[in-house]
């Protein structure tokens, strides 16, 4: 009798995509954290990391080369195109699950393991159950010292560090390759490309896990690389007049 249950989605190859624009100061720490996360996985799961260098004129490339990580170069100045370039490159290399982070961020050591656990925990007894297509994780701010207490309190009051949150971060977003291709991938946007991709998955009724078990520590810097990105959000809080 044929097995009609939905198979558990356990990736055979994970692709990790990191866009970078002049990130020489932070890229080494980012890649070191990723290597620690990869080391937690069983040997039967392959992992390939690619840094997509967009219009870099600093030492980012040499730092990436020293880390022995794959890299691509482009002159897009458009984070949506940069992420899409990296994702499609890794899919062509055989990655069936894609994990995105940012060059100014450091993934937790169990970042990949937490994703695998979510995928392995899917029910397999209902034929109509669709495998998880995307995981939206959370971020923690690395250091509050350069920001005001008001900014910190406003941020913490706003942020939902819990399961079933509704935050979207390009620095902590993962998804199935086949579903990414099916919805058309990241749009060519200079900001909010991550929000746009999540909306595409939602419009296609693809299952999404909103997890605070999949965690990334991100920079508190206020000089944004991406227009209206996380640094822009923090700067907005910092510039608000105190109550």
GILINKA-V591444 format. One record per residue. N is the residue number from 0. RES is the residue in three letters. SS is DSSP state (~ for helix, > for strand, _ for the rest). PSI is psi in whole degrees, 0 to 359 (none if undefined). OMEGA is omega in whole degrees, 0 to 359 (999 if undefined). Layout:
N;RES;SS;PSI;OMEGA + N;RES;SS;PSI;OMEGA
This chain:
0;UNK;_;134;183 + 1;UNK;_;146;177 + 2;UNK;_;115;183 + 3;UNK;_;4;180 + 4;UNK;_;156;178 + 5;UNK;_;127;182 + 6;UNK;_;149;174 + 7;UNK;_;138;178 + 8;UNK;_;101;176 + 9;UNK;_;111;188 + 10;UNK;_;145;174 + 11;UNK;_;330;178 + 12;UNK;>;127;179 + 13;UNK;>;134;174 + 14;UNK;>;133;180 + 15;UNK;>;125;184 + 16;UNK;>;130;180 + 17;UNK;>;109;173 + 18;UNK;>;147;182 + 19;UNK;>;128;172 + 20;UNK;_;104;181 + 21;UNK;_;63;183 + 22;UNK;_;34;182 + 23;UNK;_;330;183 + 24;UNK;_;338;188 + 25;UNK;_;344;189 + 26;UNK;~;326;181 + 27;UNK;~;315;178 + 28;UNK;~;321;177 + 29;UNK;~;311;183 + 30;UNK;~;326;176 + 31;UNK;~;318;179 + 32;UNK;~;320;179 + 33;UNK;~;319;178 + 34;UNK;~;323;177 + 35;UNK;~;322;179 + 36;UNK;~;321;179 + 37;UNK;~;323;182 + 38;UNK;~;342;180 + 39;UNK;_;344;186 + 40;UNK;_;156;174 + 41;UNK;_;156;188 + 42;UNK;_;347;181 + 43;UNK;_;1;175 + 44;UNK;_;116;179 + 45;UNK;>;149;179 + 46;UNK;>;135;176 + 47;UNK;>;128;181 + 48;UNK;>;138;175 + 49;UNK;>;133;172 + 50;UNK;>;127;179 + 51;UNK;>;107;184 + 52;UNK;>;116;183 + 53;UNK;>;110;175 + 54;UNK;_;43;180 + 55;UNK;_;134;174 + 56;UNK;_;24;176 + 57;UNK;_;205;184 + 58;UNK;_;19;181 + 59;UNK;~;315;183 + 60;UNK;~;315;181 + 61;UNK;~;324;177 + 62;UNK;~;320;179 + 63;UNK;~;317;179 + 64;UNK;~;321;178 + 65;UNK;~;333;179 + 66;UNK;_;357;179 + 67;UNK;_;49;180 + 68;UNK;_;146;177 + 69;UNK;>;151;179 + 70;UNK;>;154;174 + 71;UNK;>;153;177 + 72;UNK;>;145;177 + 73;UNK;>;171;179 + 74;UNK;_;53;186 + 75;UNK;_;319;190 + 76;UNK;_;44;182 + 77;UNK;_;106;189 + 78;UNK;~;329;178 + 79;UNK;~;315;178 + 80;UNK;~;324;181 + 81;UNK;~;311;179 + 82;UNK;~;316;182 + 83;UNK;~;320;178 + 84;UNK;~;313;180 + 85;UNK;~;318;180 + 86;UNK;~;311;183 + 87;UNK;~;326;175 + 88;UNK;~;314;182 + 89;UNK;~;326;176 + 90;UNK;~;320;176 + 91;UNK;~;333;179 + 92;UNK;_;1;175 + 93;UNK;_;7;179 + 94;UNK;_;128;178 + 95;UNK;_;353;174 + 96;UNK;>;133;183 + 97;UNK;>;134;176 + 98;UNK;>;126;182 + 99;UNK;>;139;169 + 100;UNK;>;186;182 + 101;UNK;>;158;185 + 102;UNK;_;341;179 + 103;UNK;_;16;184 + 104;UNK;>;159;177 + 105;UNK;>;119;179 + 106;UNK;>;151;174 + 107;UNK;_;157;184 + 108;UNK;_;335;179 + 109;UNK;_;19;184 + 110;UNK;~;311;180 + 111;UNK;~;321;179 + 112;UNK;~;320;179 + 113;UNK;~;322;176 + 114;UNK;~;315;180 + 115;UNK;~;318;180 + 116;UNK;~;320;177 + 117;UNK;~;317;182 + 118;UNK;~;321;181 + 119;UNK;~;338;183 + 120;UNK;_;359;182 + 121;UNK;_;142;177 + 122;UNK;_;144;180 + 123;UNK;_;14;184 + 124;UNK;_;350;182 + 125;UNK;_;118;184 + 126;UNK;_;331;184 + 127;UNK;_;355;181 + 128;UNK;_;127;180 + 129;UNK;_;140;179 + 130;UNK;_;152;176 + 131;UNK;_;132;181 + 132;UNK;_;336;185 + 133;UNK;>;148;173 + 134;UNK;>;124;175 + 135;UNK;>;114;181 + 136;UNK;>;185;181 + 137;UNK;>;167;176 + 138;UNK;>;151;171 + 139;UNK;>;146;179 + 140;UNK;>;133;188 + 141;UNK;_;323;184 + 142;UNK;_;133;181 + 143;UNK;_;1;190 + 144;UNK;_;326;184 + 145;UNK;_;359;182 + 146;UNK;_;158;182 + 147;UNK;_;159;177 + 148;UNK;~;326;179 + 149;UNK;~;316;178 + 150;UNK;~;315;180 + 151;UNK;~;313;183 + 152;UNK;~;322;177 + 153;UNK;~;318;180 + 154;UNK;~;311;183 + 155;UNK;~;327;178 + 156;UNK;~;329;181 + 157;UNK;~;325;192 + 158;UNK;_;135;179 + 159;UNK;_;94;179 + 160;UNK;_;77;185 + 161;UNK;_;166;173 + 162;UNK;_;150;180 + 163;UNK;_;26;171 + 164;UNK;_;178;177 + 165;UNK;_;32;177 + 166;UNK;_;147;180 + 167;UNK;_;122;181 + 168;UNK;_;125;172 + 169;UNK;~;338;179 + 170;UNK;~;353;182 + 171;UNK;~;69;184 + 172;UNK;>;129;181 + 173;UNK;>;155;186 + 174;UNK;>;163;178 + 175;UNK;>;137;183 + 176;UNK;~;314;184 + 177;UNK;~;324;180 + 178;UNK;~;325;176 + 179;UNK;~;313;180 + 180;UNK;~;323;183 + 181;UNK;~;325;182 + 182;UNK;~;354;176 + 183;UNK;_;359;173 + 184;UNK;_;189;178 + 185;UNK;_;139;174 + 186;UNK;_;161;181 + 187;UNK;_;75;182 + 188;UNK;_;145;178 + 189;UNK;_;351;176 + 190;UNK;_;160;178 + 191;UNK;_;23;175 + 192;UNK;~;330;178 + 193;UNK;~;317;177 + 194;UNK;~;318;179 + 195;UNK;~;320;180 + 196;UNK;~;318;179 + 197;UNK;~;319;178 + 198;UNK;~;322;178 + 199;UNK;~;317;179 + 200;UNK;~;319;179 + 201;UNK;~;317;180 + 202;UNK;~;333;177 + 203;UNK;_;5;180 + 204;UNK;_;38;178 + 205;UNK;_;138;184 + 206;UNK;_;132;179 + 207;UNK;>;135;172 + 208;UNK;>;127;177 + 209;UNK;>;100;194 + 210;UNK;>;138;169 + 211;UNK;>;11;174 + 212;UNK;>;338;177 + 213;UNK;>;108;195 + 214;UNK;>;146;177 + 215;UNK;>;139;174 + 216;UNK;>;126;184 + 217;UNK;>;164;187 + 218;UNK;_;147;176 + 219;UNK;_;12;182 + 220;UNK;_;153;181 + 221;UNK;_;350;178 + 222;UNK;_;99;188 + 223;UNK;_;137;170 + 224;UNK;_;325;179 + 225;UNK;_;130;179 + 226;UNK;_;131;178 + 227;UNK;_;28;177 + 228;UNK;_;203;185 + 229;UNK;~;320;178 + 230;UNK;~;322;177 + 231;UNK;~;319;179 + 232;UNK;~;313;179 + 233;UNK;~;319;180 + 234;UNK;~;324;177 + 235;UNK;~;318;177 + 236;UNK;~;319;183 + 237;UNK;~;328;183 + 238;UNK;~;355;179 + 239;UNK;_;139;176 + 240;UNK;_;143;180 + 241;UNK;_;146;179 + 242;UNK;_;none;999
